[in-house]
Amino acid sequence: MWQVPASIEELKRIAIEIRCDIIEMTCEAGAGHPGGSLSAADIVTALYFRIMRIDPQRPDWPDRDRFILSKGHACPVWYAALAERGYFDKSHLRTLRKLDSILQGHPDMRKTPGIDMTAGSLGHGLSAGVGMALAGRLLQKDYHVWVIVGDGEVQEGSIWEAAMAAAKWKLDNLTAILDRNHLQNDDCVDTEMPVEPLADKWRAFGWEVVEMDGHDMEQIVRTLEWARGFRGRPVMVIAHTIKGKGVSFMENQVVWHGKAPCREEAEQALRELRSCLV
């Protein structure tokens, strides 16, 4: 079965499970990027358990939807979703960033089942998504390409080159989702390099633009289902999110961009997250 049509309530539960896995993984590794992983957890959950046409038993199925996490440092959320969906055993999550693990600090398509694009250097994922979407059209495939980009990432010039190319070829089989959590490695995104007005910029580059609450599961599902059916040009979904979402001491704190919780902090985070399951 290529698709799990999870209900909204099931998606909310799965997103909490994935957040718990993110905390466990980064604590165990003593490294990683929990903040941006937690901000994207609801969106990734909706994609893998409701929206995308995929088959975990056939990760290289030619007709599958493609997914790229262009902000690859947030890979714990991707690994947790892949494991929860059945691409590999969940025991691998505890090997994050270890030698010979299939789960490296940035996604590696040569090592991990279900990874469609190796990511590391920021600004490259959308270009790869444009290539995949164009290839799908030329091969007369009906798969859809989904790319999550970070808001700090749109400071990269290559993002806008990809945006121009996608509009030129009217790639309506491509949807980009911008994780607008307002923080990057060292400071606020708009302090480092202002990126607004984002919606106007993407529209000027020829994209259809919508905005959504990136933590409202009903709104996420409704928006992404609409994006899949939109025709005529590529779609940019600006998702308003909170970095560190779900853990009180991590929310909106730049320090948690690339810092792992210690065991005591992890236990507190897990208690908070699991209290939402009741």
Contacts in CASP RR format, 6 or more apart in sequence:
PFRMAT RR
TARGET T0000
AUTHOR 0000-0000-0000
METHOD contacts of the structure
MODEL  1
MWQVPASIEELKRIAIEIRCDIIEMTCEAGAGHPGGSLSAADIVTALYFR
IMRIDPQRPDWPDRDRFILSKGHACPVWYAALAERGYFDKSHLRTLRKLD
SILQGHPDMRKTPGIDMTAGSLGHGLSAGVGMALAGRLLQKDYHVWVIVG
DGEVQEGSIWEAAMAAAKWKLDNLTAILDRNHLQNDDCVDTEMPVEPLAD
KWRAFGWEVVEMDGHDMEQIVRTLEWARGFRGRPVMVIAHTIKGKGVSFM
ENQVVWHGKAPCREEAEQALRELRSCLV
1 55 0 8 1.000
2 53 0 8 1.000
2 54 0 8 1.000
2 55 0 8 1.000
2 61 0 8 1.000
2 64 0 8 1.000
3 50 0 8 1.000
3 52 0 8 1.000
3 53 0 8 1.000
3 54 0 8 1.000
4 49 0 8 1.000
4 50 0 8 1.000
4 85 0 8 1.000
5 50 0 8 1.000
6 14 0 8 1.000
6 49 0 8 1.000
6 50 0 8 1.000
8 217 0 8 1.000
8 218 0 8 1.000
8 221 0 8 1.000
10 49 0 8 1.000
11 42 0 8 1.000
11 45 0 8 1.000
11 46 0 8 1.000
11 49 0 8 1.000
11 50 0 8 1.000
11 217 0 8 1.000
11 221 0 8 1.000
12 217 0 8 1.000
13 277 0 8 1.000
14 45 0 8 1.000
14 49 0 8 1.000
14 84 0 8 1.000
15 41 0 8 1.000
15 42 0 8 1.000
15 45 0 8 1.000
15 217 0 8 1.000
16 273 0 8 1.000
16 274 0 8 1.000
16 276 0 8 1.000
16 277 0 8 1.000
17 80 0 8 1.000
17 84 0 8 1.000
18 41 0 8 1.000
18 44 0 8 1.000
18 45 0 8 1.000
18 77 0 8 1.000
18 80 0 8 1.000
18 81 0 8 1.000
18 84 0 8 1.000
19 38 0 8 1.000
19 41 0 8 1.000
19 245 0 8 1.000
19 246 0 8 1.000
19 247 0 8 1.000
19 273 0 8 1.000
20 270 0 8 1.000
20 273 0 8 1.000
20 274 0 8 1.000
21 76 0 8 1.000
21 79 0 8 1.000
21 80 0 8 1.000
21 83 0 8 1.000
21 84 0 8 1.000
21 90 0 8 1.000
21 93 0 8 1.000
22 34 0 8 1.000
22 37 0 8 1.000
22 38 0 8 1.000
22 41 0 8 1.000
22 76 0 8 1.000
22 77 0 8 1.000
22 80 0 8 1.000
23 34 0 8 1.000
23 247 0 8 1.000
23 261 0 8 1.000
23 266 0 8 1.000
23 269 0 8 1.000
23 270 0 8 1.000
23 273 0 8 1.000
24 93 0 8 1.000
24 94 0 8 1.000
24 266 0 8 1.000
24 270 0 8 1.000
25 76 0 8 1.000
25 79 0 8 1.000
25 80 0 8 1.000
25 93 0 8 1.000
25 94 0 8 1.000
25 96 0 8 1.000
25 103 0 8 1.000
26 32 0 8 1.000
26 33 0 8 1.000
26 34 0 8 1.000
26 37 0 8 1.000
26 76 0 8 1.000
26 96 0 8 1.000
26 260 0 8 1.000
26 261 0 8 1.000
27 260 0 8 1.000
27 261 0 8 1.000
27 262 0 8 1.000
27 263 0 8 1.000
27 265 0 8 1.000
27 266 0 8 1.000
28 94 0 8 1.000
28 96 0 8 1.000
29 96 0 8 1.000
29 97 0 8 1.000
29 98 0 8 1.000
29 260 0 8 1.000
30 97 0 8 1.000
30 260 0 8 1.000
31 97 0 8 1.000
31 105 0 8 1.000
31 258 0 8 1.000
31 260 0 8 1.000
32 73 0 8 1.000
32 76 0 8 1.000
32 96 0 8 1.000
32 97 0 8 1.000
32 105 0 8 1.000
32 258 0 8 1.000
32 259 0 8 1.000
32 260 0 8 1.000
33 73 0 8 1.000
33 74 0 8 1.000
33 75 0 8 1.000
33 76 0 8 1.000
33 257 0 8 1.000
33 258 0 8 1.000
34 76 0 8 1.000
34 244 0 8 1.000
34 247 0 8 1.000
34 250 0 8 1.000
34 256 0 8 1.000
34 258 0 8 1.000
34 259 0 8 1.000
34 260 0 8 1.000
34 261 0 8 1.000
35 74 0 8 1.000
35 181 0 8 1.000
35 243 0 8 1.000
35 244 0 8 1.000
35 250 0 8 1.000
35 256 0 8 1.000
35 257 0 8 1.000
35 258 0 8 1.000
36 71 0 8 1.000
36 74 0 8 1.000
36 77 0 8 1.000
36 179 0 8 1.000
36 181 0 8 1.000
36 243 0 8 1.000
36 244 0 8 1.000
36 257 0 8 1.000
37 74 0 8 1.000
37 75 0 8 1.000
37 76 0 8 1.000
37 77 0 8 1.000
37 80 0 8 1.000
38 77 0 8 1.000
38 243 0 8 1.000
38 244 0 8 1.000
38 245 0 8 1.000
38 246 0 8 1.000
38 247 0 8 1.000
38 250 0 8 1.000
39 74 0 8 1.000
39 179 0 8 1.000
39 181 0 8 1.000
39 241 0 8 1.000
39 242 0 8 1.000
39 243 0 8 1.000
39 244 0 8 1.000
39 245 0 8 1.000
40 69 0 8 1.000
40 71 0 8 1.000
40 74 0 8 1.000
40 77 0 8 1.000
40 148 0 8 1.000
40 179 0 8 1.000
40 241 0 8 1.000
41 77 0 8 1.000
41 80 0 8 1.000
41 245 0 8 1.000
42 214 0 8 1.000
42 215 0 8 1.000
42 216 0 8 1.000
42 217 0 8 1.000
42 220 0 8 1.000
42 241 0 8 1.000
42 245 0 8 1.000
43 148 0 8 1.000
43 177 0 8 1.000
43 179 0 8 1.000
43 214 0 8 1.000
43 220 0 8 1.000
43 239 0 8 1.000
43 241 0 8 1.000
44 69 0 8 1.000
44 77 0 8 1.000
44 78 0 8 1.000
44 81 0 8 1.000
44 148 0 8 1.000
45 81 0 8 1.000
45 217 0 8 1.000
46 217 0 8 1.000
46 220 0 8 1.000
46 221 0 8 1.000
46 224 0 8 1.000
47 67 0 8 1.000
47 81 0 8 1.000
47 146 0 8 1.000
47 224 0 8 1.000
48 54 0 8 1.000
48 67 0 8 1.000
48 81 0 8 1.000
48 82 0 8 1.000
48 84 0 8 1.000
48 85 0 8 1.000
49 85 0 8 1.000
50 221 0 8 1.000
51 146 0 8 1.000
51 221 0 8 1.000
51 224 0 8 1.000
51 225 0 8 1.000
51 228 0 8 1.000
52 64 0 8 1.000
52 65 0 8 1.000
52 67 0 8 1.000
52 144 0 8 1.000
52 146 0 8 1.000
53 63 0 8 1.000
53 64 0 8 1.000
53 65 0 8 1.000
53 143 0 8 1.000
53 144 0 8 1.000
54 61 0 8 1.000
54 64 0 8 1.000
54 65 0 8 1.000
54 85 0 8 1.000
55 61 0 8 1.000
55 64 0 8 1.000
56 82 0 8 1.000
56 85 0 8 1.000
56 86 0 8 1.000
56 87 0 8 1.000
56 113 0 8 1.000
56 114 0 8 1.000
58 64 0 8 1.000
59 87 0 8 1.000
59 113 0 8 1.000
59 114 0 8 1.000
62 141 0 8 1.000
63 141 0 8 1.000
63 142 0 8 1.000
63 143 0 8 1.000
64 143 0 8 1.000
65 143 0 8 1.000
65 144 0 8 1.000
65 145 0 8 1.000
65 146 0 8 1.000
66 116 0 8 1.000
66 117 0 8 1.000
66 129 0 8 1.000
66 132 0 8 1.000
66 143 0 8 1.000
66 144 0 8 1.000
66 145 0 8 1.000
66 146 0 8 1.000
67 116 0 8 1.000
67 145 0 8 1.000
67 146 0 8 1.000
67 147 0 8 1.000
67 148 0 8 1.000
68 116 0 8 1.000
68 117 0 8 1.000
68 119 0 8 1.000
68 125 0 8 1.000
68 126 0 8 1.000
68 128 0 8 1.000
68 129 0 8 1.000
68 132 0 8 1.000
68 145 0 8 1.000
68 146 0 8 1.000
68 147 0 8 1.000
68 148 0 8 1.000
69 75 0 8 1.000
69 77 0 8 1.000
69 78 0 8 1.000
69 107 0 8 1.000
69 117 0 8 1.000
69 119 0 8 1.000
69 148 0 8 1.000
70 119 0 8 1.000
70 122 0 8 1.000
70 123 0 8 1.000
70 124 0 8 1.000
70 125 0 8 1.000
70 126 0 8 1.000
70 147 0 8 1.000
70 148 0 8 1.000
70 149 0 8 1.000
70 150 0 8 1.000
70 153 0 8 1.000
71 119 0 8 1.000
71 122 0 8 1.000
71 148 0 8 1.000
71 149 0 8 1.000
71 150 0 8 1.000
71 153 0 8 1.000
71 179 0 8 1.000
72 78 0 8 1.000
72 106 0 8 1.000
72 107 0 8 1.000
72 119 0 8 1.000
72 120 0 8 1.000
72 122 0 8 1.000
73 105 0 8 1.000
73 106 0 8 1.000
73 120 0 8 1.000
73 258 0 8 1.000
74 179 0 8 1.000
75 103 0 8 1.000
75 104 0 8 1.000
75 105 0 8 1.000
75 106 0 8 1.000
75 107 0 8 1.000
75 119 0 8 1.000
76 96 0 8 1.000
78 107 0 8 1.000
78 115 0 8 1.000
79 92 0 8 1.000
79 93 0 8 1.000
79 96 0 8 1.000
79 103 0 8 1.000
79 112 0 8 1.000
80 93 0 8 1.000
82 88 0 8 1.000
82 112 0 8 1.000
82 113 0 8 1.000
82 114 0 8 1.000
82 115 0 8 1.000
83 89 0 8 1.000
83 90 0 8 1.000
83 92 0 8 1.000
83 93 0 8 1.000
84 90 0 8 1.000
87 112 0 8 1.000
87 113 0 8 1.000
87 114 0 8 1.000
88 102 0 8 1.000
88 112 0 8 1.000
88 113 0 8 1.000
92 101 0 8 1.000
92 102 0 8 1.000
92 103 0 8 1.000
93 103 0 8 1.000
95 101 0 8 1.000
95 102 0 8 1.000
95 103 0 8 1.000
96 103 0 8 1.000
96 105 0 8 1.000
97 103 0 8 1.000
97 104 0 8 1.000
97 105 0 8 1.000
101 111 0 8 1.000
102 111 0 8 1.000
102 112 0 8 1.000
102 113 0 8 1.000
103 111 0 8 1.000
103 112 0 8 1.000
104 111 0 8 1.000
104 112 0 8 1.000
106 118 0 8 1.000
106 119 0 8 1.000
106 120 0 8 1.000
107 115 0 8 1.000
107 117 0 8 1.000
107 118 0 8 1.000
107 119 0 8 1.000
107 120 0 8 1.000
108 115 0 8 1.000
108 118 0 8 1.000
109 115 0 8 1.000
109 116 0 8 1.000
109 117 0 8 1.000
109 118 0 8 1.000
110 118 0 8 1.000
116 132 0 8 1.000
117 125 0 8 1.000
117 128 0 8 1.000
117 129 0 8 1.000
117 132 0 8 1.000
119 125 0 8 1.000
122 150 0 8 1.000
122 152 0 8 1.000
122 153 0 8 1.000
122 156 0 8 1.000
123 149 0 8 1.000
123 153 0 8 1.000
123 156 0 8 1.000
123 157 0 8 1.000
123 158 0 8 1.000
123 159 0 8 1.000
124 158 0 8 1.000
125 147 0 8 1.000
125 149 0 8 1.000
125 162 0 8 1.000
126 147 0 8 1.000
126 149 0 8 1.000
126 158 0 8 1.000
126 159 0 8 1.000
126 162 0 8 1.000
126 163 0 8 1.000
126 166 0 8 1.000
126 176 0 8 1.000
127 158 0 8 1.000
127 161 0 8 1.000
127 162 0 8 1.000
127 165 0 8 1.000
128 147 0 8 1.000
129 145 0 8 1.000
129 147 0 8 1.000
129 162 0 8 1.000
129 174 0 8 1.000
130 162 0 8 1.000
130 165 0 8 1.000
130 166 0 8 1.000
130 169 0 8 1.000
130 171 0 8 1.000
130 174 0 8 1.000
132 145 0 8 1.000
133 145 0 8 1.000
133 166 0 8 1.000
133 171 0 8 1.000
133 173 0 8 1.000
133 174 0 8 1.000
133 234 0 8 1.000
134 169 0 8 1.000
134 171 0 8 1.000
135 141 0 8 1.000
136 143 0 8 1.000
136 173 0 8 1.000
137 169 0 8 1.000
137 171 0 8 1.000
137 173 0 8 1.000
142 173 0 8 1.000
143 173 0 8 1.000
144 173 0 8 1.000
144 174 0 8 1.000
144 175 0 8 1.000
144 228 0 8 1.000
145 171 0 8 1.000
145 173 0 8 1.000
145 174 0 8 1.000
145 175 0 8 1.000
146 175 0 8 1.000
146 177 0 8 1.000
147 174 0 8 1.000
147 175 0 8 1.000
147 176 0 8 1.000
147 177 0 8 1.000
148 176 0 8 1.000
148 177 0 8 1.000
148 178 0 8 1.000
148 179 0 8 1.000
149 159 0 8 1.000
149 176 0 8 1.000
149 177 0 8 1.000
149 178 0 8 1.000
149 179 0 8 1.000
150 178 0 8 1.000
150 179 0 8 1.000
150 180 0 8 1.000
150 181 0 8 1.000
151 178 0 8 1.000
151 179 0 8 1.000
151 180 0 8 1.000
151 181 0 8 1.000
151 182 0 8 1.000
151 184 0 8 1.000
151 189 0 8 1.000
151 195 0 8 1.000
151 198 0 8 1.000
152 184 0 8 1.000
152 189 0 8 1.000
152 192 0 8 1.000
152 193 0 8 1.000
152 195 0 8 1.000
153 159 0 8 1.000
154 160 0 8 1.000
154 178 0 8 1.000
154 195 0 8 1.000
154 198 0 8 1.000
155 189 0 8 1.000
155 192 0 8 1.000
155 193 0 8 1.000
155 195 0 8 1.000
160 205 0 8 1.000
163 202 0 8 1.000
163 205 0 8 1.000
163 206 0 8 1.000
163 207 0 8 1.000
164 205 0 8 1.000
166 174 0 8 1.000
166 207 0 8 1.000
166 234 0 8 1.000
167 205 0 8 1.000
167 206 0 8 1.000
167 207 0 8 1.000
167 233 0 8 1.000
167 234 0 8 1.000
170 232 0 8 1.000
170 233 0 8 1.000
170 234 0 8 1.000
171 233 0 8 1.000
171 234 0 8 1.000
172 229 0 8 1.000
172 230 0 8 1.000
172 231 0 8 1.000
172 232 0 8 1.000
172 233 0 8 1.000
172 234 0 8 1.000
172 235 0 8 1.000
174 234 0 8 1.000
174 235 0 8 1.000
175 224 0 8 1.000
175 227 0 8 1.000
175 228 0 8 1.000
175 234 0 8 1.000
175 235 0 8 1.000
175 236 0 8 1.000
175 237 0 8 1.000
176 207 0 8 1.000
176 234 0 8 1.000
176 235 0 8 1.000
176 236 0 8 1.000
176 237 0 8 1.000
177 224 0 8 1.000
177 236 0 8 1.000
177 237 0 8 1.000
177 239 0 8 1.000
178 198 0 8 1.000
178 236 0 8 1.000
178 237 0 8 1.000
178 238 0 8 1.000
178 239 0 8 1.000
179 239 0 8 1.000
179 241 0 8 1.000
180 198 0 8 1.000
180 238 0 8 1.000
180 239 0 8 1.000
180 240 0 8 1.000
180 241 0 8 1.000
181 241 0 8 1.000
181 242 0 8 1.000
181 243 0 8 1.000
181 244 0 8 1.000
182 188 0 8 1.000
182 189 0 8 1.000
182 190 0 8 1.000
182 243 0 8 1.000
182 252 0 8 1.000
183 189 0 8 1.000
183 243 0 8 1.000
183 252 0 8 1.000
183 254 0 8 1.000
183 257 0 8 1.000
184 192 0 8 1.000
184 254 0 8 1.000
184 257 0 8 1.000
185 254 0 8 1.000
185 257 0 8 1.000
185 258 0 8 1.000
186 192 0 8 1.000
186 254 0 8 1.000
187 254 0 8 1.000
188 254 0 8 1.000
189 195 0 8 1.000
190 196 0 8 1.000
195 201 0 8 1.000
198 238 0 8 1.000
199 209 0 8 1.000
199 211 0 8 1.000
199 238 0 8 1.000
202 209 0 8 1.000
202 236 0 8 1.000
202 238 0 8 1.000
203 209 0 8 1.000
206 233 0 8 1.000
206 234 0 8 1.000
207 233 0 8 1.000
207 234 0 8 1.000
207 235 0 8 1.000
207 236 0 8 1.000
208 230 0 8 1.000
208 232 0 8 1.000
208 233 0 8 1.000
208 234 0 8 1.000
208 235 0 8 1.000
208 236 0 8 1.000
209 235 0 8 1.000
209 236 0 8 1.000
209 237 0 8 1.000
209 238 0 8 1.000
210 223 0 8 1.000
210 226 0 8 1.000
210 227 0 8 1.000
210 235 0 8 1.000
210 236 0 8 1.000
210 237 0 8 1.000
210 238 0 8 1.000
211 237 0 8 1.000
211 238 0 8 1.000
211 239 0 8 1.000
211 240 0 8 1.000
212 219 0 8 1.000
212 220 0 8 1.000
212 223 0 8 1.000
212 237 0 8 1.000
212 238 0 8 1.000
212 239 0 8 1.000
212 240 0 8 1.000
213 219 0 8 1.000
213 220 0 8 1.000
213 239 0 8 1.000
213 240 0 8 1.000
214 220 0 8 1.000
214 239 0 8 1.000
214 240 0 8 1.000
214 241 0 8 1.000
215 241 0 8 1.000
215 242 0 8 1.000
215 245 0 8 1.000
220 239 0 8 1.000
223 237 0 8 1.000
224 237 0 8 1.000
227 235 0 8 1.000
227 237 0 8 1.000
242 251 0 8 1.000
242 252 0 8 1.000
243 250 0 8 1.000
243 251 0 8 1.000
243 252 0 8 1.000
243 253 0 8 1.000
243 254 0 8 1.000
243 256 0 8 1.000
243 257 0 8 1.000
244 250 0 8 1.000
244 251 0 8 1.000
244 252 0 8 1.000
244 253 0 8 1.000
244 256 0 8 1.000
245 251 0 8 1.000
246 272 0 8 1.000
246 273 0 8 1.000
246 276 0 8 1.000
247 269 0 8 1.000
247 272 0 8 1.000
247 273 0 8 1.000
248 272 0 8 1.000
249 265 0 8 1.000
249 268 0 8 1.000
249 269 0 8 1.000
250 256 0 8 1.000
250 261 0 8 1.000
250 269 0 8 1.000
261 269 0 8 1.000
END
